[in-house]
Amino acid sequence: MEYPRMEDKKILCDMLLSQKMITESYNRLANETLTPALRDEFLNLLSDEHKMESEIFDEIHIRGWYPMQMADSSKAQRILEKYQK
């Protein structure tokens, strides 16, 4: 029996969703760990997972599967000013 193959887009989107869940889990674990050494290890893993998430996102975006709009420059400037105070 032959199973249908997943398309690249579905595979990458599934990978991105998985990475988001993994980073959320490592972040929660790092926040709830009592020992500094274990917390540091979770933070190192979290950093690695964020790098992988970013690489997957970049690939999806390059392929045009995650279109993004440029922010209105005046809105962006107002937000910047709000948080620089």
Backbone as a ProteinNet text record, in pm:
[ID]
protein_1_A
[PRIMARY]
MEYPRMEDKKILCDMLLSQKMITESYNRLANETLTPALRDEFLNLLSDEHKMESEIFDEIHIRGWYPMQMADSSKAQRILEKYQK
[TERTIARY]
83.6	0	88.2	59.3	137	63.8	137.7	78.9	109.2	17.6	45	160.8	242.8	358.1	313.4	374.4	348	424.7	364.6	431.4	536.6	638.1	743.5	686.4	586.3	528	469.8	396.3	335.6	442.3	546.1	654.4	721.7	758.8	826	735.6	609.3	516.3	498.6	493.9	485.1	611.6	726.8	853.1	855.5	807.2	804.6	713.6	598	505.6	567.3	634.4	701	809.6	889	994.9	936.4	824.1	760	719.9	665.1	624.9	746.5	853	975.2	1035	1042.5	1100	1013.6	881.5	794	821.3	841.4	867.7	1001.4	1106.8	1237.4	1235.8	1164.1	1154.1	1086.1	977	905.2	994.8	1065.2	1154.7	1265.8	1323.3	1430.5	1378.4	1257.4	1199.6	1165.3	1139.8	1093.8	1199.7	1324.7	1433.8	1501.2	1529	1588.3	1739.3	1808.5	1954.4	2006.3	2103.4	2159.2	2220.5	2285.8	2350.4	2245.5	2137.5	2032.3	1962.3	1941.8	1880.8	1968	2098.6	2189.8	2183.5	2171.2	2162.9	2034.8	1923.6	1797.7	1806.2	1872.3	1886.7	1973.9	2077.8	2160.4	2078.7	2000.2	1913.7	1810.9	1755.7	1658.2	1718.7	1840.4	1908.6	1926.4	1969.2	1985.4	1852.4	1746.4	1614.6	1564.4	1592.8	1553.8	1628	1754.4	1830.1	1766.7	1729.1	1664.5	1530.3	1454.8	1325.7	1343.3	1445.3	1473.1	1511.2	1591.1	1631.4	1510.8	1422.3	1301.8	1213.8	1194.4	1113.5	1171.3	1303.5	1367.9	1343	1351	1328.5	1184.2	1090.2	949.5	927.1	986.4	969.5	1034.5	1153.5	1223.7	1139.4	1071.1	988.9	854.3	829.8	707.1	585.1	607.1	497.2	457.2	528.2	498	515.7	421.5	437	424.8	501.7	499.7	483.6	415.9	399	492.6	543.2	626.6	537.9	589	514.3	514.7	406.6	398.4	504.9	591.2	704.8	661.3	549.9	505.9	456.3	389.3	345.8	466.4	561.7	681.8	755.9	764.5	831.7	758.8	626.5	548.6	571.9	576.4	600.5	740.1	837.2	974.3	982.1	920.8	922.4	854.5	748.2	675.7	764.5	846.8	927.9	1067.5	1102.7	1231.7	1224	1104	1086.3	1123.6
-117.9	0	124.4	213.2	336.7	449.8	525	637.5	767	861.6	989.5	1061.7	1124.6	1199.3	1337.7	1383.9	1521.3	1615.6	1727.1	1827.7	1898.8	1956.2	2027.8	2136	2206.9	2315.3	2261.8	2152.4	2094.5	2044.2	1984.4	1933.1	2048.8	2154.3	2267.3	2338.5	2353.9	2419.1	2334.2	2202.6	2112.7	2122.6	2130.6	2145.5	2276.9	2384.2	2513.7	2509.1	2451.3	2438.7	2355.1	2247.7	2163.1	2240.8	2316.6	2396.3	2499.2	2559.3	2655.9	2589	2468.7	2396.9	2356.1	2314.9	2275.4	2394.7	2511.1	2627.7	2671.1	2661.6	2693.9	2600.4	2473.3	2375.4	2401.9	2423.6	2450.6	2579.9	2679.6	2805.1	2782.6	2707.7	2677.9	2599.3	2499.9	2420.2	2505.9	2593.6	2680.6	2771.5	2819.6	2907.8	2835.3	2706.5	2631.5	2538.8	2556.8	2472.1	2536.8	2455.7	2508.9	2526.1	2436.7	2442.9	2525.7	2612.7	2697.3	2617.3	2506.9	2428.2	2370.5	2320	2264.1	2375.2	2488.8	2603.4	2647.2	2654.3	2692.9	2594	2465.8	2364.1	2381	2404.9	2428.6	2555.2	2657.3	2781	2759.2	2676.2	2642.3	2565.5	2469.4	2394.7	2487.1	2577.5	2673.4	2757.8	2802.4	2881.9	2801.6	2677	2590.6	2570.6	2549.3	2527.5	2653.2	2771.4	2895.9	2913.5	2872.7	2880.5	2791.5	2670.5	2579.7	2635.9	2691.8	2751.6	2864.8	2946.1	3057.9	3009.3	2905.1	2849.8	2794.7	2726.8	2673.5	2788.5	2889.4	3004.8	3072.7	3092.7	3157.7	3080.1	2947.9	2865	2878.6	2878.1	2894.1	3031.5	3132.1	3268.6	3285.1	3229.5	3237.4	3174.4	3067.2	2997.7	3067.2	3174.9	3250.6	3190.7	3099.3	3033.2	3101.9	3204.6	3281.5	3428.1	3479.5	3618.5	3715.5	3819.9	3921.1	4058.2	4145.2	4281.9	4372.1	4472.6	4570.7	4655.9	4686.7	4770.3	4914.2	4982.4	5124.1	5195.9	5274.3	5335.6	5431	5502.1	5594.7	5516.9	5403.7	5321.3	5261.9	5216	5159.2	5264.1	5386.6	5494.5	5526.5	5529.8	5557	5448.6	5323.5	5212.8	5223.7	5255.1	5273	5382	5493.7	5606.9	5571.8	5495.7	5455	5376.6	5286.5	5201.5	5256.4	5367.5	5428.4	5525.2	5552	5645.3	5585
0	0	0	-89.2	-99.2	-28.4	52	123.3	49	54.3	-13.2	54.6	-25.7	27.2	69.2	176.2	218.7	127.1	98.2	17.7	103.5	37.5	109.1	199	148.8	227.6	357.7	350.3	469.9	566.6	511.9	596.3	670.8	597.8	661.3	761.2	729.1	822.1	947.9	931.6	1046.6	1131.2	1065.2	1137.1	1216	1154.9	1222.5	1344.7	1330.1	1442.3	1554	1517.7	1617.6	1690.7	1617.1	1679.7	1775.6	1740.2	1829.1	1959.9	1951.6	2072.2	2155	2088.1	2158.5	2233.1	2167	2233.9	2351.9	2337.7	2450.4	2568.6	2540.4	2646.5	2715.1	2636.4	2697.4	2777.2	2729.5	2802.3	2937.4	2937.2	3060.8	3156.3	3103.7	3188.2	3247.9	3168	3218.8	3329.2	3314.2	3415.8	3545.3	3536.5	3653	3711.6	3672.4	3720.2	3840	3941.9	4064.3	4057.1	3987	3987.9	3871.1	3898.9	3792.1	3676.6	3706.4	3600.1	3503.8	3559.7	3475.2	3397	3462.7	3394	3276.3	3298.1	3190.1	3074.1	3107	3001.2	2919.8	2988.4	2916.4	2831.5	2882	2804.4	2681.1	2693	2576.8	2473.3	2520.5	2429.3	2365.2	2443.9	2392.2	2280.6	2301.1	2199.1	2069.6	2083.2	1965.3	1892.9	1968.7	1909.2	1838.2	1896.1	1830.6	1697.9	1694.2	1569	1462.5	1501.8	1406.5	1360.4	1454.7	1420.4	1320.2	1342.1	1252.6	1112.5	1105	975.4	899.3	970.2	906.2	858.1	944.1	906.4	782.8	781.9	667.5	538.4	545.3	426.3	377.7	470.1	432.7	370.3	429	378	240	222.4	93.5	-17.8	14.4	-84.6	-108.5	-33.7	-53.1	14.5	109.3	176.1	306	343.7	465.1	429.3	352	307.5	424.8	417.1	522.5	458.7	530.3	482.9	561.9	493.7	561.2	651.7	768.3	861.6	811.2	837.9	806.9	889.7	824	894	1004.4	986.4	1091.3	1214	1193	1305.4	1378.5	1301.4	1361.3	1443.6	1393	1465	1595.1	1594.2	1716	1820.7	1777.3	1871.1	1929.7	1844	1891.1	1995.7	1968.8	2061.2	2192.8	2185.6	2305.3	2402.4	2347.8	2433.1	2462.2	2404	2432.1	2550.1	2596.1	2707.3	2838.5
[MASK]
+++++++++++++++++++++++++++++++++++++++++++++++++++++++++++++++++++++++++++++++++++++

